[in-house]
Amino acid sequence: MTRNVLVAAAALLVASTAAQAQLAPTNFDQAAYITCKEAHAMQPEPRKMLATYLADHAAAYRGVVIPDGEQGAKLALLVRGGCTLAPDAYLFTVIDRAILAEMSKLPKRK
């Protein structure tokens, strides 16, 4: 009997965590502490919105613009690689480090 209760409680916790991971955060304080693993568990559209939001924030802080095209794709690959190597890292940190690594090649903010 106790085992069934524990299994049910664990299932509810997993379902609750998965449901929370599907929603995009509503402010920067929430978004900054999403790990790569949690972002990966999100649906594609909220994940893209989150990554774009965080990238815009980091780029503004660094005084650069995230361009479309090849340079933007290169940044995306750096973020993807960083998240693959460190899934428990905060997505914002991985994005900021990718921007920092490519900052000399990015257009300056006007």
Secondary structure, 3 states (H helix, E strand, C coil): CHHHHHHHHHHHHHHHHHHHHHCCCCCHHHHCCCEHHHHHCCCHHHHHHHHHHHHHHHHHHHCECCCCCHHHHHHHHHHHHHHHHCCCCEHHHHHHHHHHHHHHHCCECC
